Amino acid sequence: HIAIAGTVSARKAVQLTAQIPGRIAYIAGNEGDRFQQGSLLVQIDDTALRAKLDSAIANRDAALAAIRNANMQLNRELRSPQSRASGAAPGGMGMPAMMDQMFSTPMQDSMGLRDRDAERGSDLVARETQVSQATAQQRQAEAQIKEIQASLRDARSIAPFNGVIESVHIEYGDTVQPGQPILNYSETTGYQVL
């Protein structure tokens, strides 16, 4: 027999800390309770995050609708330019508008009073800009959704392996801040002497 002095401890031990601020909504057990890997140990209230997620999804849906509209306006501009329709008469036989199209507008263009190509280019750029802006809004909404989903994952503390709760540092209803210890969790299948 050899007598040695030391401390027996679990081979694996982790301290779970809060990743987001919030109020503790669920604690799975107390010191000494055993859990399987993947079990939910602690849940921080995520009601506000879920409301933000709903808002971000609505923003994404609105951006997708804006993209569809902007693409439709761009296609219309390519097929039926607004710059050509600016002198159209509101109804009737359209004789004044036809005269403008045949004589007045080409004269203005040739005299340098009006540049139809510049107008057409400007209209196309405006429509393309609308498509780009709507696409950027959609990407921004997608990024917000991913960020909120990550925070929702951080609202839950999951058992990283089969083990036991060593100590609980919080109570139900406590408000926690990021980095604050929640509980100590360790594996009980193997021990080491330090």
C-alpha positions as CSV (number, residue, x, y, z in Angstrom):
1,H,0.0,0.0,0.0
2,I,1.1,3.5,-0.8
3,A,-0.4,6.5,0.9
4,I,-0.8,9.6,-1.1
5,A,-2.5,12.9,-0.6
6,G,-4.6,14.4,-3.3
7,T,-8.0,15.5,-4.5
8,V,-10.4,13.3,-6.4
9,S,-12.2,15.1,-9.2
10,A,-14.1,14.3,-12.3
11,R,-12.1,14.0,-15.5
12,K,-14.5,16.4,-17.3
13,A,-16.0,19.4,-15.5
14,V,-17.5,22.6,-17.0
15,Q,-18.9,25.7,-15.6
16,L,-21.8,26.9,-17.7
17,T,-22.2,30.7,-17.9
18,A,-25.0,32.9,-19.2
19,Q,-24.4,33.9,-22.8
20,I,-27.2,36.5,-23.0
21,P,-28.8,38.8,-20.4
22,G,-32.2,37.8,-19.2
23,R,-34.4,36.2,-16.5
24,I,-34.0,32.5,-15.6
25,A,-37.2,30.7,-16.8
26,Y,-36.2,27.1,-16.2
27,I,-33.8,25.0,-14.1
28,A,-33.8,21.3,-14.8
29,G,-32.6,20.1,-11.4
30,N,-30.5,20.5,-8.3
31,E,-27.1,19.5,-7.1
32,G,-26.5,15.8,-7.6
33,D,-29.2,15.3,-10.3
34,R,-28.0,13.3,-13.4
35,F,-28.6,14.2,-17.0
36,Q,-28.0,12.7,-20.4
37,Q,-25.9,14.5,-23.0
38,G,-28.2,17.0,-24.9
39,S,-30.6,17.5,-22.0
40,L,-31.8,21.1,-21.3
41,L,-30.3,22.2,-18.0
42,V,-31.2,26.0,-17.9
43,Q,-33.4,28.2,-20.0
44,I,-33.3,32.0,-20.0
45,D,-36.7,33.7,-20.9
46,D,-36.6,34.3,-24.7
47,T,-40.0,36.0,-25.1
48,A,-38.4,39.3,-26.2
49,L,-36.1,37.5,-28.6
50,R,-39.0,35.6,-30.2
51,A,-40.8,38.9,-30.7
52,K,-37.7,40.3,-32.4
53,L,-37.5,37.2,-34.6
54,D,-41.1,37.7,-35.7
55,S,-40.4,41.3,-36.5
56,A,-37.3,40.4,-38.5
57,I,-39.2,37.7,-40.4
58,A,-41.9,40.3,-41.3
59,N,-39.1,42.7,-42.5
60,R,-37.7,39.9,-44.7
61,D,-41.1,39.2,-46.1
62,A,-41.6,42.9,-46.8
63,A,-38.2,43.1,-48.5
64,L,-39.0,40.1,-50.7
65,A,-42.3,41.8,-51.8
66,A,-40.3,45.0,-52.5
67,I,-37.8,42.9,-54.6
68,R,-40.7,41.4,-56.6
69,N,-42.2,44.9,-57.2
70,A,-38.8,46.5,-58.1
71,N,-38.1,43.7,-60.6
72,M,-41.5,44.1,-62.1
73,Q,-41.0,47.9,-62.4
74,L,-37.6,47.3,-64.0
75,N,-39.1,44.9,-66.5
76,R,-41.8,47.4,-67.4
77,E,-39.2,50.1,-67.9
78,L,-37.3,47.8,-70.2
79,R,-40.4,47.0,-72.3
80,S,-42.4,50.2,-72.0
81,P,-40.1,53.1,-71.1
82,Q,-41.7,55.9,-69.0
83,S,-39.7,58.5,-70.8
84,R,-41.6,57.7,-74.0
85,A,-45.0,57.9,-72.2
86,S,-44.4,61.4,-70.7
87,G,-46.3,63.2,-73.5
88,A,-49.1,60.7,-73.9
89,A,-52.6,62.1,-73.8
90,P,-54.9,60.8,-71.1
91,G,-57.5,59.6,-73.6
92,G,-59.5,60.3,-76.7
93,M,-58.0,60.2,-80.1
94,G,-54.5,61.1,-78.9
95,M,-53.8,63.6,-81.7
96,P,-51.9,66.1,-79.5
97,A,-49.8,63.3,-78.1
98,M,-49.1,61.8,-81.5
99,M,-48.0,65.2,-82.8
100,D,-45.7,65.6,-79.8
101,Q,-44.2,62.1,-80.4
102,M,-43.7,62.7,-84.1
103,F,-42.6,66.4,-84.2
104,S,-42.1,68.2,-80.9
105,T,-40.1,65.6,-79.0
106,P,-37.7,64.8,-81.8
107,M,-37.2,68.6,-82.3
108,Q,-36.5,69.2,-78.7
109,D,-34.0,66.3,-78.8
110,S,-32.2,67.6,-81.9
111,M,-32.1,71.2,-80.6
112,G,-30.5,70.1,-77.3
113,L,-33.5,71.1,-75.2
114,R,-34.1,67.5,-74.2
115,D,-32.0,64.3,-74.2
116,R,-34.2,61.2,-74.5
117,D,-31.3,58.8,-74.2
118,A,-30.3,60.4,-70.9
119,E,-33.9,60.3,-69.6
120,R,-34.1,56.6,-70.6
121,G,-30.8,55.9,-68.9
122,S,-31.9,57.7,-65.8
123,D,-35.1,55.8,-65.6
124,L,-33.3,52.5,-66.0
125,V,-30.8,53.3,-63.3
126,A,-33.6,54.4,-60.9
127,R,-35.4,51.0,-61.4
128,E,-32.1,49.1,-61.0
129,T,-31.4,51.1,-57.8
130,Q,-34.8,50.1,-56.4
131,V,-34.0,46.4,-57.0
132,S,-30.6,46.8,-55.3
133,Q,-32.1,48.6,-52.3
134,A,-34.8,46.0,-51.9
135,T,-32.2,43.2,-52.2
136,A,-30.0,44.9,-49.5
137,Q,-33.0,45.2,-47.2
138,Q,-33.7,41.5,-47.7
139,R,-30.1,40.6,-46.8
140,Q,-30.2,42.8,-43.8
141,A,-33.4,41.1,-42.6
142,E,-31.8,37.7,-43.2
143,A,-28.7,38.7,-41.1
144,Q,-31.0,39.9,-38.3
145,I,-32.8,36.6,-38.3
146,K,-29.5,34.7,-38.1
147,E,-28.3,36.9,-35.2
148,I,-31.6,36.4,-33.3
149,Q,-31.6,32.7,-33.9
150,A,-28.0,32.6,-32.4
151,S,-29.2,34.5,-29.4
152,L,-32.1,32.0,-29.0
153,R,-29.6,29.1,-29.0
154,D,-27.6,31.0,-26.4
155,A,-30.7,31.3,-24.2
156,R,-30.4,27.5,-23.5
157,S,-27.7,25.7,-21.6
158,I,-27.5,22.1,-22.8
159,A,-25.7,19.2,-21.1
160,P,-22.4,18.7,-23.1
161,F,-22.0,15.1,-21.9
162,N,-23.6,12.6,-19.5
163,G,-23.1,13.9,-16.1
164,V,-24.3,15.4,-12.9
165,I,-24.9,19.0,-11.6
166,E,-22.3,19.8,-9.0
167,S,-23.6,23.2,-8.0
168,V,-26.3,25.7,-9.1
169,H,-25.4,29.4,-8.9
170,I,-28.8,30.8,-9.8
171,E,-32.5,30.6,-8.8
172,Y,-35.7,30.6,-10.8
173,G,-36.5,34.2,-11.7
174,D,-33.0,35.5,-11.2
175,T,-31.7,38.1,-13.8
176,V,-28.4,37.1,-15.3
177,Q,-25.8,38.9,-17.4
178,P,-23.4,37.4,-19.9
179,G,-20.5,35.7,-18.3
180,Q,-22.3,35.1,-15.0
181,P,-21.9,31.5,-13.7
182,I,-25.1,29.4,-13.9
183,L,-24.0,26.0,-12.8
184,N,-21.1,23.6,-12.6
185,Y,-21.5,20.3,-14.4
186,S,-19.3,17.2,-14.4
187,E,-18.9,13.8,-15.8
188,T,-19.2,11.0,-13.2
189,T,-17.9,8.0,-15.2
190,G,-14.3,8.6,-14.5
191,Y,-12.3,10.3,-11.8
192,Q,-8.7,11.6,-11.4
193,V,-6.6,12.2,-8.4
194,L,-4.8,15.5,-8.3
